[in-house]
Amino acid sequence: MAEFNAVQVNLWCDDVERCAAFFRRLGMPERFRFPPDGEPHQVEVEAAGVRIGFSSARVGGELFGIATTPGENTEVVLWCDDVDDLHRTALEAGGKPLRSPTDSPDGRLRFAWLHDPEGHRLKLVQERG
């Protein structure tokens, strides 16, 4: 059986640079960009050992014949140590709020939801001590 070397999530975007810039402002460093100059077809950032790629929906359709729809059909969950701070940072970076930070009914978690600038849904989660 094959072994996994890494995990990456790709999000289809109309504006790859705008989406990548949002995640960079959350503190995720850029790890890959193609092409290196001009309008990017793919940009990748990394957090906690997982890469998140932002792929051009236009390029996916034109070059690869892949039907792509940017937006809310995906949810990225970001586990962090301060949901309130990350939520504030995400809104300042251009995110659109869906659910303000709140505690889970049992008090074990704190979470919030928002959309990134391309409409992908993000869930922010913090474990309570």
MMTF fields as JSON, N, C-alpha, C and O atoms, coordinates in Angstrom:
{
  "mmtfVersion": "1.0.0",
  "mmtfProducer": "UNKNOWN",
  "numBonds": 515,
  "numAtoms": 516,
  "numGroups": 129,
  "numChains": 1,
  "numModels": 1,
  "chainsPerModel": [1],
  "groupsPerChain": [129],
  "chainIdList": ["A"],
  "bondAtomList": [4, 2, 8, 6, 12, 10, 16, 14, 20, 18, 24, 22, 28, 26, 32, 30, 36, 34, 40, 38, 44, 42, 48, 46, 52, 50, 56, 54, 60, 58, 64, 62, 68, 66, 72, 70, 76, 74, 80, 78, 84, 82, 88, 86, 92, 90, 96, 94, 100, 98, 104, 102, 108, 106, 112, 110, 116, 114, 120, 118, 124, 122, 128, 126, 132, 130, 136, 134, 140, 138, 144, 142, 148, 146, 152, 150, 156, 154, 160, 158, 164, 162, 168, 166, 172, 170, 176, 174, 180, 178, 184, 182, 188, 186, 192, 190, 196, 194, 200, 198, 204, 202, 208, 206, 212, 210, 216, 214, 220, 218, 224, 222, 228, 226, 232, 230, 236, 234, 240, 238, 244, 242, 248, 246, 252, 250, 256, 254, 260, 258, 264, 262, 268, 266, 272, 270, 276, 274, 280, 278, 284, 282, 288, 286, 292, 290, 296, 294, 300, 298, 304, 302, 308, 306, 312, 310, 316, 314, 320, 318, 324, 322, 328, 326, 332, 330, 336, 334, 340, 338, 344, 342, 348, 346, 352, 350, 356, 354, 360, 358, 364, 362, 368, 366, 372, 370, 376, 374, 380, 378, 384, 382, 388, 386, 392, 390, 396, 394, 400, 398, 404, 402, 408, 406, 412, 410, 416, 414, 420, 418, 424, 422, 428, 426, 432, 430, 436, 434, 440, 438, 444, 442, 448, 446, 452, 450, 456, 454, 460, 458, 464, 462, 468, 466, 472, 470, 476, 474, 480, 478, 484, 482, 488, 486, 492, 490, 496, 494, 500, 498, 504, 502, 508, 506, 512, 510],
  "bondOrderList": [1, 1, 1, 1, 1, 1, 1, 1, 1, 1, 1, 1, 1, 1, 1, 1, 1, 1, 1, 1, 1, 1, 1, 1, 1, 1, 1, 1, 1, 1, 1, 1, 1, 1, 1, 1, 1, 1, 1, 1, 1, 1, 1, 1, 1, 1, 1, 1, 1, 1, 1, 1, 1, 1, 1, 1, 1, 1, 1, 1, 1, 1, 1, 1, 1, 1, 1, 1, 1, 1, 1, 1, 1, 1, 1, 1, 1, 1, 1, 1, 1, 1, 1, 1, 1, 1, 1, 1, 1, 1, 1, 1, 1, 1, 1, 1, 1, 1, 1, 1, 1, 1, 1, 1, 1, 1, 1, 1, 1, 1, 1, 1, 1, 1, 1, 1, 1, 1, 1, 1, 1, 1, 1, 1, 1, 1, 1, 1],
  "groupList": [{"groupName": "MET", "atomNameList": ["N", "CA", "C", "O"], "elementList": ["N", "C", "C", "O"], "formalChargeList": [0, 0, 0, 0], "bondAtomList": [1, 0, 2, 1, 3, 2], "bondOrderList": [1, 1, 2], "singleLetterCode": "M", "chemCompType": "L-PEPTIDE LINKING"}, {"groupName": "ALA", "atomNameList": ["N", "CA", "C", "O"], "elementList": ["N", "C", "C", "O"], "formalChargeList": [0, 0, 0, 0], "bondAtomList": [1, 0, 2, 1, 3, 2], "bondOrderList": [1, 1, 2], "singleLetterCode": "A", "chemCompType": "L-PEPTIDE LINKING"}, {"groupName": "GLU", "atomNameList": ["N", "CA", "C", "O"], "elementList": ["N", "C", "C", "O"], "formalChargeList": [0, 0, 0, 0], "bondAtomList": [1, 0, 2, 1, 3, 2], "bondOrderList": [1, 1, 2], "singleLetterCode": "E", "chemCompType": "L-PEPTIDE LINKING"}, {"groupName": "PHE", "atomNameList": ["N", "CA", "C", "O"], "elementList": ["N", "C", "C", "O"], "formalChargeList": [0, 0, 0, 0], "bondAtomList": [1, 0, 2, 1, 3, 2], "bondOrderList": [1, 1, 2], "singleLetterCode": "F", "chemCompType": "L-PEPTIDE LINKING"}, {"groupName": "ASN", "atomNameList": ["N", "CA", "C", "O"], "elementList": ["N", "C", "C", "O"], "formalChargeList": [0, 0, 0, 0], "bondAtomList": [1, 0, 2, 1, 3, 2], "bondOrderList": [1, 1, 2], "singleLetterCode": "N", "chemCompType": "L-PEPTIDE LINKING"}, {"groupName": "VAL", "atomNameList": ["N", "CA", "C", "O"], "elementList": ["N", "C", "C", "O"], "formalChargeList": [0, 0, 0, 0], "bondAtomList": [1, 0, 2, 1, 3, 2], "bondOrderList": [1, 1, 2], "singleLetterCode": "V", "chemCompType": "L-PEPTIDE LINKING"}, {"groupName": "GLN", "atomNameList": ["N", "CA", "C", "O"], "elementList": ["N", "C", "C", "O"], "formalChargeList": [0, 0, 0, 0], "bondAtomList": [1, 0, 2, 1, 3, 2], "bondOrderList": [1, 1, 2], "singleLetterCode": "Q", "chemCompType": "L-PEPTIDE LINKING"}, {"groupName": "LEU", "atomNameList": ["N", "CA", "C", "O"], "elementList": ["N", "C", "C", "O"], "formalChargeList": [0, 0, 0, 0], "bondAtomList": [1, 0, 2, 1, 3, 2], "bondOrderList": [1, 1, 2], "singleLetterCode": "L", "chemCompType": "L-PEPTIDE LINKING"}, {"groupName": "TRP", "atomNameList": ["N", "CA", "C", "O"], "elementList": ["N", "C", "C", "O"], "formalChargeList": [0, 0, 0, 0], "bondAtomList": [1, 0, 2, 1, 3, 2], "bondOrderList": [1, 1, 2], "singleLetterCode": "W", "chemCompType": "L-PEPTIDE LINKING"}, {"groupName": "CYS", "atomNameList": ["N", "CA", "C", "O"], "elementList": ["N", "C", "C", "O"], "formalChargeList": [0, 0, 0, 0], "bondAtomList": [1, 0, 2, 1, 3, 2], "bondOrderList": [1, 1, 2], "singleLetterCode": "C", "chemCompType": "L-PEPTIDE LINKING"}, {"groupName": "ASP", "atomNameList": ["N", "CA", "C", "O"], "elementList": ["N", "C", "C", "O"], "formalChargeList": [0, 0, 0, 0], "bondAtomList": [1, 0, 2, 1, 3, 2], "bondOrderList": [1, 1, 2], "singleLetterCode": "D", "chemCompType": "L-PEPTIDE LINKING"}, {"groupName": "ARG", "atomNameList": ["N", "CA", "C", "O"], "elementList": ["N", "C", "C", "O"], "formalChargeList": [0, 0, 0, 0], "bondAtomList": [1, 0, 2, 1, 3, 2], "bondOrderList": [1, 1, 2], "singleLetterCode": "R", "chemCompType": "L-PEPTIDE LINKING"}, {"groupName": "GLY", "atomNameList": ["N", "CA", "C", "O"], "elementList": ["N", "C", "C", "O"], "formalChargeList": [0, 0, 0, 0], "bondAtomList": [1, 0, 2, 1, 3, 2], "bondOrderList": [1, 1, 2], "singleLetterCode": "G", "chemCompType": "PEPTIDE LINKING"}, {"groupName": "PRO", "atomNameList": ["N", "CA", "C", "O"], "elementList": ["N", "C", "C", "O"], "formalChargeList": [0, 0, 0, 0], "bondAtomList": [1, 0, 2, 1, 3, 2], "bondOrderList": [1, 1, 2], "singleLetterCode": "P", "chemCompType": "L-PEPTIDE LINKING"}, {"groupName": "HIS", "atomNameList": ["N", "CA", "C", "O"], "elementList": ["N", "C", "C", "O"], "formalChargeList": [0, 0, 0, 0], "bondAtomList": [1, 0, 2, 1, 3, 2], "bondOrderList": [1, 1, 2], "singleLetterCode": "H", "chemCompType": "L-PEPTIDE LINKING"}, {"groupName": "ILE", "atomNameList": ["N", "CA", "C", "O"], "elementList": ["N", "C", "C", "O"], "formalChargeList": [0, 0, 0, 0], "bondAtomList": [1, 0, 2, 1, 3, 2], "bondOrderList": [1, 1, 2], "singleLetterCode": "I", "chemCompType": "L-PEPTIDE LINKING"}, {"groupName": "SER", "atomNameList": ["N", "CA", "C", "O"], "elementList": ["N", "C", "C", "O"], "formalChargeList": [0, 0, 0, 0], "bondAtomList": [1, 0, 2, 1, 3, 2], "bondOrderList": [1, 1, 2], "singleLetterCode": "S", "chemCompType": "L-PEPTIDE LINKING"}, {"groupName": "THR", "atomNameList": ["N", "CA", "C", "O"], "elementList": ["N", "C", "C", "O"], "formalChargeList": [0, 0, 0, 0], "bondAtomList": [1, 0, 2, 1, 3, 2], "bondOrderList": [1, 1, 2], "singleLetterCode": "T", "chemCompType": "L-PEPTIDE LINKING"}, {"groupName": "LYS", "atomNameList": ["N", "CA", "C", "O"], "elementList": ["N", "C", "C", "O"], "formalChargeList": [0, 0, 0, 0], "bondAtomList": [1, 0, 2, 1, 3, 2], "bondOrderList": [1, 1, 2], "singleLetterCode": "K", "chemCompType": "L-PEPTIDE LINKING"}],
  "groupTypeList": [0, 1, 2, 3, 4, 1, 5, 6, 5, 4, 7, 8, 9, 10, 10, 5, 2, 11, 9, 1, 1, 3, 3, 11, 11, 7, 12, 0, 13, 2, 11, 3, 11, 3, 13, 13, 10, 12, 2, 13, 14, 6, 5, 2, 5, 2, 1, 1, 12, 5, 11, 15, 12, 3, 16, 16, 1, 11, 5, 12, 12, 2, 7, 3, 12, 15, 1, 17, 17, 13, 12, 2, 4, 17, 2, 5, 5, 7, 8, 9, 10, 10, 5, 10, 10, 7, 14, 11, 17, 1, 7, 2, 1, 12, 12, 18, 13, 7, 11, 16, 13, 17, 10, 16, 13, 10, 12, 11, 7, 11, 3, 1, 8, 7, 14, 10, 13, 2, 12, 14, 11, 7, 18, 7, 5, 6, 2, 11, 12],
  "groupIdList": [1, 2, 3, 4, 5, 6, 7, 8, 9, 10, 11, 12, 13, 14, 15, 16, 17, 18, 19, 20, 21, 22, 23, 24, 25, 26, 27, 28, 29, 30, 31, 32, 33, 34, 35, 36, 37, 38, 39, 40, 41, 42, 43, 44, 45, 46, 47, 48, 49, 50, 51, 52, 53, 54, 55, 56, 57, 58, 59, 60, 61, 62, 63, 64, 65, 66, 67, 68, 69, 70, 71, 72, 73, 74, 75, 76, 77, 78, 79, 80, 81, 82, 83, 84, 85, 86, 87, 88, 89, 90, 91, 92, 93, 94, 95, 96, 97, 98, 99, 100, 101, 102, 103, 104, 105, 106, 107, 108, 109, 110, 111, 112, 113, 114, 115, 116, 117, 118, 119, 120, 121, 122, 123, 124, 125, 126, 127, 128, 129],
  "secStructList": [7, 7, 7, 7, 7, 7, 7, 3, 3, 3, 3, 3, 3, 1, 1, 2, 2, 2, 2, 2, 2, 2, 2, 2, 2, 6, 6, 7, 7, 3, 3, 3, 3, 3, 1, 1, 1, 1, 1, 7, 1, 3, 3, 3, 3, 3, 3, 6, 6, 3, 3, 3, 3, 3, 3, 3, 2, 2, 2, 2, 2, 2, 2, 2, 7, 7, 7, 7, 7, 7, 1, 6, 6, 7, 3, 3, 3, 3, 3, 7, 1, 7, 2, 2, 2, 2, 2, 2, 2, 2, 2, 2, 6, 6, 7, 3, 3, 3, 3, 3, 3, 3, 3, 7, 6, 6, 1, 1, 3, 3, 3, 3, 3, 3, 3, 7, 6, 6, 7, 7, 3, 3, 3, 3, 3, 3, 3, 7, 7],
  "xCoordList": [0.841, 0.0, 0.892, 1.923, 0.497, 1.274, 1.249, 0.264, 2.332, 2.408, 2.24, 2.658, 1.637, 1.446, 2.691, 3.248, 3.121, 4.27, 3.85, 4.575, 2.671, 2.183, 0.699, 0.152, 0.057, -1.355, -1.466, -0.857, -2.261, -2.503, -3.967, -4.55, -4.549, -5.911, -5.802, -5.073, -6.516, -6.544, -7.928, -8.946, -7.947, -9.185, -9.188, -8.228, -10.256, -10.38, -10.782, -11.678, -10.109, -10.306, -10.434, -9.834, -11.224, -11.237, -10.027, -9.466, -9.618, -8.48, -7.502, -7.605, -6.56, -5.604, -4.811, -4.643, -4.329, -3.499, -4.275, -3.744, -5.515, -6.329, -6.534, -6.426, -6.827, -7.064, -5.769, -5.784, -4.656, -3.372, -2.961, -2.445, -3.186, -2.829, -3.599, -3.045, -4.857, -5.673, -5.033, -4.873, -4.668, -4.094, -2.697, -2.316, -1.923, -0.621, -0.803, -0.007, -1.845, -2.093, -2.512, -2.407, -2.981, -3.293, -2.036, -2.094, -0.902, 0.362, 0.868, 1.787, 0.29, 0.729, 1.725, 1.357, 2.973, 3.973, 3.741, 3.297, 4.054, 3.953, 5.094, 6.244, 4.748, 5.748, 5.957, 6.976, 4.995, 5.099, 4.274, 3.236, 4.754, 4.031, 4.385, 5.558, 3.349, 3.562, 2.549, 1.358, 3.024, 4.421, 4.992, 4.243, 6.329, 6.934, 6.636, 6.682, 6.334, 6.02, 4.671, 4.261, 3.997, 2.712, 1.562, 1.698, 0.423, -0.779, -0.546, -0.228, -0.701, -0.424, -1.536, -2.722, -1.11, -2.038, -2.223, -3.274, -1.174, -1.187, -0.293, 0.844, -0.8, -0.01, -0.321, -1.471, 0.712, 0.515, 1.103, 2.185, 0.369, 0.834, 0.874, 0.402, 1.437, 1.551, 1.249, 1.604, 0.591, 0.309, 0.253, -0.407, 0.935, 0.91, 1.228, 0.663, 2.135, 2.549, 1.596, 1.816, 0.556, -0.399, -0.347, -0.36, -0.288, -0.31, -1.737, -2.553, -1.997, -3.26, -2.893, -2.157, -3.411, -3.142, -4.329, -5.478, -4.044, -5.077, -4.871, -3.866, -5.828, -5.713, -6.66, -7.798, -6.181, -6.995, -8.118, -7.866, -9.351, -10.499, -10.454, -10.809, -10.023, -9.926, -8.919, -9.208, -7.744, -6.707, -7.16, -6.927, -7.804, -8.306, -9.262, -9.212, -10.133, -11.079, -10.435, -10.682, -9.612, -9.011, -7.931, -7.938, -7.02, -5.881, -6.136, -5.616, -6.939, -7.083, -8.47, -8.679, -9.419, -10.772, -11.474, -12.346, -11.098, -11.697, -12.762, -12.471, -13.981, -15.05, -14.774, -14.659, -14.67, -14.339, -15.329, -15.773, -15.669, -16.558, -15.956, -15.983, -15.407, -14.884, -16.008, -17.166, -15.649, -16.636, -16.865, -15.956, -18.084, -18.452, -18.611, -19.064, -18.266, -18.452, -17.364, -17.314, -16.502, -15.424, -15.328, -15.604, -14.934, -14.668, -13.263, -12.913, -12.467, -11.136, -11.231, -11.705, -10.779, -10.813, -9.406, -8.463, -9.277, -7.99, -8.029, -8.737, -7.265, -7.152, -6.089, -4.997, -6.399, -5.472, -5.545, -6.328, -4.712, -4.701, -5.5, -5.629, -6.046, -6.838, -7.818, -7.497, -9.004, -10.024, -10.396, -10.544, -10.546, -10.959, -9.946, -10.317, -8.672, -7.617, -7.55, -7.458, -7.595, -7.524, -8.756, -8.639, -9.919, -11.144, -11.006, -11.341, -10.52, -10.291, -9.301, -9.54, -8.204, -7.195, -7.782, -7.514, -8.583, -9.188, -10.155, -10.186, -10.932, -11.853, -11.077, -11.451, -9.998, -9.162, -8.48, -8.168, -8.248, -7.594, -8.577, -8.171, -9.852, -10.84, -11.847, -12.657, -11.814, -12.806, -14.181, -14.316, -15.204, -16.585, -17.192, -17.207, -17.694, -18.164, -19.407, -20.306, -19.427, -20.612, -21.145, -22.351, -20.245, -20.626, -19.502, -18.373, -19.802, -18.8, -18.305, -18.993, -17.131, -16.608, -17.601, -18.194, -17.758, -18.678, -18.146, -17.349, -18.584, -18.186, -19.148, -20.339, -18.604, -19.458, -20.345, -20.011, -21.465, -22.383, -21.724, -22.102, -20.742, -20.09, -18.864, -18.222, -18.528, -17.43, -16.035, -15.045, -15.941, -14.626, -13.939, -12.711, -14.742, -14.194, -14.709, -15.767, -13.967, -14.422, -14.264, -13.237, -15.275, -15.197, -15.903, -16.691, -15.587, -16.19, -16.135, -15.314, -17.011, -16.996, -16.918, -17.438, -16.261, -16.215, -15.938, -15.596, -16.089, -15.708, -14.417, -14.22, -13.532, -12.369, -12.839, -14.015, -11.97, -12.406, -12.992, -13.701, -12.716, -13.269, -14.53, -15.109, -14.959, -16.186, -16.003, -16.992, -14.735, -14.517, -14.829, -14.473, -15.489, -15.863, -14.695, -14.102, -14.376, -13.351, -14.0, -14.853, -13.591, -14.008, -12.755, -11.757, -12.807, -11.709, -12.063, -13.156, -11.147, -11.441, -10.293, -9.119, -10.663, -9.693, -10.158, -11.323, -9.251, -9.557, -9.44, -8.484, -10.432, -10.401, -9.689, -9.823, -8.934, -8.134, -8.901, -8.327],
  "yCoordList": [-1.176, 0.0, 1.249, 1.279, 2.26, 3.5, 4.253, 4.201, 4.948, 5.793, 7.242, 7.638, 8.025, 9.447, 10.217, 9.975, 11.143, 11.993, 13.344, 13.955, 13.812, 15.133, 15.217, 14.384, 16.231, 16.497, 17.94, 18.84, 18.148, 19.498, 19.606, 18.672, 20.745, 21.073, 22.164, 23.136, 22.022, 23.056, 23.691, 22.999, 25.004, 25.761, 26.448, 27.135, 26.267, 26.914, 28.365, 28.662, 29.269, 30.702, 31.43, 31.033, 32.497, 33.414, 34.325, 34.673, 34.716, 35.619, 34.959, 35.127, 34.213, 33.445, 34.353, 34.036, 35.47, 36.364, 36.924, 36.989, 37.326, 37.878, 36.839, 37.151, 35.613, 34.55, 34.228, 34.097, 34.099, 33.799, 34.917, 34.65, 36.167, 37.304, 37.264, 37.587, 36.875, 36.76, 35.774, 36.091, 34.591, 33.572, 33.958, 33.625, 34.658, 35.15, 36.142, 36.154, 36.978, 37.947, 37.26, 37.855, 36.023, 35.251, 34.626, 34.009, 34.787, 34.283, 33.014, 32.381, 32.626, 31.414, 31.796, 32.495, 31.352, 31.736, 31.066, 29.921, 31.812, 31.277, 30.292, 30.562, 29.128, 28.087, 27.801, 27.224, 28.203, 27.887, 28.891, 29.36, 29.22, 30.118, 29.734, 29.579, 29.58, 29.312, 30.079, 30.084, 30.729, 30.997, 31.997, 32.675, 32.092, 32.987, 34.463, 35.259, 34.835, 36.226, 36.279, 35.317, 37.402, 37.579, 36.989, 36.684, 36.834, 36.296, 34.848, 34.006, 34.544, 33.171, 32.198, 32.526, 30.993, 29.882, 29.09, 28.494, 29.095, 28.335, 29.038, 29.389, 29.243, 29.736, 28.813, 28.422, 28.465, 27.586, 28.226, 28.813, 28.1, 28.533, 27.308, 26.238, 27.463, 26.314, 26.709, 27.802, 25.812, 25.993, 24.617, 23.707, 24.473, 23.238, 22.007, 20.935, 22.163, 21.04, 20.686, 19.694, 21.461, 21.204, 22.368, 23.532, 22.041, 23.08, 23.332, 22.42, 24.601, 25.011, 25.684, 26.671, 25.142, 25.684, 26.475, 26.146, 27.519, 28.34, 28.202, 28.658, 27.572, 27.239, 28.101, 28.345, 28.558, 29.377, 28.555, 27.575, 28.956, 28.268, 28.389, 27.444, 29.534, 29.746, 28.777, 28.138, 28.666, 27.774, 26.322, 25.541, 25.96, 24.592, 24.221, 23.109, 25.152, 24.9, 24.925, 24.037, 25.93, 26.109, 25.072, 24.48, 24.85, 23.979, 22.504, 21.628, 22.237, 20.857, 20.278, 19.081, 21.11, 20.624, 20.188, 19.32, 20.784, 20.443, 21.479, 22.675, 21.04, 21.962, 22.442, 21.633, 23.74, 24.286, 25.37, 26.149, 25.413, 26.437, 26.974, 26.291, 28.196, 28.768, 28.997, 29.189, 28.973, 29.382, 28.45, 27.745, 28.446, 27.874, 26.362, 25.824, 25.655, 24.208, 23.484, 22.254, 24.223, 23.648, 24.401, 25.599, 23.689, 24.35, 23.971, 22.793, 24.984, 24.771, 25.055, 26.116, 24.106, 24.266, 24.593, 23.841, 25.717, 26.154, 26.07, 26.838, 25.135, 24.993, 25.974, 26.02, 26.753, 27.795, 27.927, 27.242, 28.825, 29.006, 30.218, 30.45, 31.007, 32.185, 32.521, 33.29, 31.948, 32.156, 33.63, 34.131, 34.312, 35.719, 36.573, 37.398, 36.361, 37.125, 36.78, 37.677, 35.489, 35.077, 35.566, 35.97, 35.535, 36.025, 37.515, 37.951, 38.285, 39.723, 39.96, 40.799, 39.223, 39.345, 38.991, 39.667, 37.932, 37.499, 38.547, 38.781, 39.172, 40.22, 41.434, 42.039, 41.789, 42.909, 42.607, 43.523, 41.324, 40.905, 40.785, 40.468, 41.03, 40.982, 39.855, 39.674, 39.086, 38.034, 38.605, 39.736, 37.803, 38.222, 37.33, 36.108, 37.927, 37.13, 36.299, 36.735, 35.094, 34.235, 34.008, 34.094, 33.717, 33.472, 33.968, 33.488, 34.918, 35.465, 34.383, 33.382, 34.565, 33.575, 33.27, 34.167, 31.991, 31.524, 30.219, 29.53, 29.881, 28.628, 27.522, 27.754, 26.304, 25.143, 24.919, 25.369, 24.232, 24.014, 23.357, 23.639, 22.483, 21.827, 22.593, 22.164, 23.722, 24.559, 24.067, 24.696, 22.94, 22.4, 23.165, 23.203, 23.78, 24.448, 25.878, 26.212, 26.703, 28.024, 28.042, 27.608, 28.541, 28.517, 29.711, 30.405, 29.925, 31.001, 30.579, 29.747, 31.156, 30.905, 32.225, 33.246, 32.186, 33.336, 32.844, 31.681, 33.742, 33.463, 34.202, 35.331, 33.565, 34.29, 35.173, 35.112, 35.985, 36.886, 36.193, 36.835, 34.901, 34.163, 33.391, 32.713, 33.485, 32.814, 31.436, 30.778, 30.962, 29.67, 29.836, 30.842, 28.849, 28.923, 28.45, 27.402, 29.245, 28.897, 28.73, 29.523, 27.695, 27.501, 27.637, 26.958, 28.499, 28.688, 27.974, 28.164, 27.153, 26.336, 26.441, 26.405, 26.571, 26.616, 25.649, 25.671, 24.795, 23.925, 24.733, 25.485, 24.568, 25.232, 24.331, 23.109, 24.916, 24.169, 23.451, 22.793],
  "zCoordList": [0.0, 0.0, 0.0, 0.672, -0.744, -0.828, 0.497, 1.234, 0.789, 1.977, 1.57, 0.482, 2.429, 2.167, 2.59, 3.661, 1.742, 2.049, 2.597, 3.382, 2.182, 2.586, 2.277, 1.555, 2.832, 2.548, 2.089, 2.667, 1.03, 0.522, 0.142, -0.409, 0.439, 0.04, -1.012, -0.816, -2.128, -3.16, -3.196, -3.158, -3.27, -3.4, -4.761, -5.112, -5.524, -6.83, -6.613, -5.822, -7.325, -7.116, -8.45, -9.449, -8.449, -9.585, -9.529, -10.568, -8.335, -8.151, -7.183, -5.968, -7.734, -6.94, -6.001, -4.824, -6.515, -5.699, -4.515, -3.406, -4.733, -3.642, -2.54, -1.354, -2.938, -1.956, -1.204, 0.02, -1.92, -1.279, -0.327, 0.758, -0.728, 0.124, 1.441, 2.492, 1.392, 2.601, 3.579, 4.758, 3.106, 3.974, 4.447, 5.57, 3.607, 4.057, 5.202, 6.141, 5.132, 6.205, 7.503, 8.576, 7.42, 8.625, 9.228, 10.292, 8.548, 9.068, 8.415, 8.936, 7.286, 6.587, 5.494, 4.55, 5.601, 4.609, 3.256, 3.173, 2.208, 0.846, 0.623, 0.97, 0.03, -0.223, -1.711, -2.09, -2.562, -3.991, -4.773, -4.306, -5.984, -6.889, -8.318, -8.658, -9.163, -10.578, -11.409, -11.099, -12.47, -12.762, -11.767, -11.064, -11.703, -10.719, -10.955, -10.017, -12.185, -12.527, -13.24, -13.889, -13.111, -13.781, -12.986, -11.802, -13.657, -13.006, -12.584, -13.425, -11.287, -10.842, -11.221, -11.184, -11.586, -11.818, -10.53, -10.297, -9.691, -8.44, -7.439, -7.754, -6.236, -5.114, -3.947, -3.743, -3.18, -2.03, -0.783, -0.817, 0.323, 1.634, 2.53, 2.147, 3.724, 4.618, 6.051, 6.495, 6.771, 8.194, 8.856, 8.354, 9.959, 10.746, 9.896, 10.114, 8.925, 8.096, 6.966, 6.271, 6.766, 5.678, 4.702, 5.102, 3.427, 2.392, 1.935, 1.804, 1.699, 1.088, -0.223, -0.242, -1.318, -2.636, -3.138, -2.846, -3.894, -4.52, -6.017, -6.561, -6.676, -8.093, -8.909, -8.508, -10.056, -10.945, -11.564, -12.266, -11.301, -11.896, -13.418, -14.123, -13.926, -15.37, -15.982, -16.993, -15.378, -15.899, -15.812, -16.735, -14.714, -14.572, -15.688, -16.215, -16.048, -17.127, -18.495, -19.312, -18.758, -20.086, -20.398, -21.478, -19.483, -19.763, -19.472, -20.164, -18.444, -18.005, -18.231, -18.034, -18.643, -18.871, -17.602, -17.637, -16.48, -15.19, -14.865, -14.824, -14.637, -14.247, -12.824, -11.903, -12.65, -11.34, -10.956, -11.8, -9.687, -9.162, -7.876, -6.852, -7.91, -6.676, -5.664, -6.036, -4.389, -3.406, -2.258, -1.819, -1.771, -0.482, -0.466, 0.544, -1.52, -1.504, -0.72, -0.728, -0.051, 0.746, 2.064, 2.128, 3.114, 4.386, 4.835, 4.9, 5.142, 5.695, 7.187, 7.594, 8.003, 9.456, 9.929, 9.68, 10.608, 11.136, 12.658, 13.309, 13.223, 14.672, 15.136, 14.57, 16.156, 16.608, 18.121, 18.779, 18.67, 20.126, 20.576, 21.778, 19.635, 19.999, 18.882, 17.975, 18.949, 17.915, 17.778, 16.664, 18.886, 18.83, 18.064, 17.229, 18.361, 17.691, 16.204, 15.366, 15.87, 14.469, 13.703, 12.546, 14.324, 13.687, 13.372, 12.271, 14.323, 14.126, 12.976, 12.107, 12.982, 11.925, 10.568, 9.575, 10.525, 9.261, 8.717, 7.509, 9.573, 9.122, 8.618, 7.613, 9.313, 8.871, 7.54, 6.778, 7.257, 6.017, 4.854, 3.736, 5.1, 4.026, 4.12, 3.211, 5.211, 5.397, 5.683, 6.149, 5.396, 5.629, 6.709, 6.561, 7.797, 8.938, 8.622, 7.902, 9.18, 9.142, 10.551, 10.783, 11.497, 12.892, 13.782, 13.685, 14.641, 15.555, 16.508, 16.707, 17.1, 18.032, 19.152, 19.75, 19.408, 20.439, 21.021, 20.383, 22.228, 22.849, 22.459, 22.248, 22.368, 22.116, 23.338, 24.434, 23.162, 24.292, 25.503, 26.64, 25.271, 26.405, 26.905, 27.864, 26.27, 26.716, 26.356, 26.73, 25.629, 25.275, 24.157, 24.084, 23.278, 22.102, 21.986, 22.521, 21.296, 20.887, 19.373, 18.851, 18.664, 17.209, 16.592, 17.235, 15.311, 14.52, 13.058, 12.674, 12.252, 10.81, 10.057, 10.507, 8.906, 8.009, 6.599, 6.388, 5.641, 4.258, 3.952, 4.403, 3.182, 2.675, 1.512, 1.152, 0.917, -0.146, -1.375, -2.15, -1.578, -2.716, -2.35, -3.199, -1.101, -0.684, -0.087, 0.236, 0.075, 0.737, 2.22, 2.834, 2.776, 4.188, 5.053, 4.799, 6.086, 7.059, 8.416, 8.815, 9.115, 10.498, 11.344, 11.101, 12.323, 13.257, 14.553, 15.086, 15.065, 16.249, 17.245, 16.876, 18.523, 19.626, 20.696, 21.094, 21.166, 22.299, 23.572, 23.763, 24.45, 25.747, 26.744, 26.677, 27.665, 28.646, 29.634, 30.502]
}
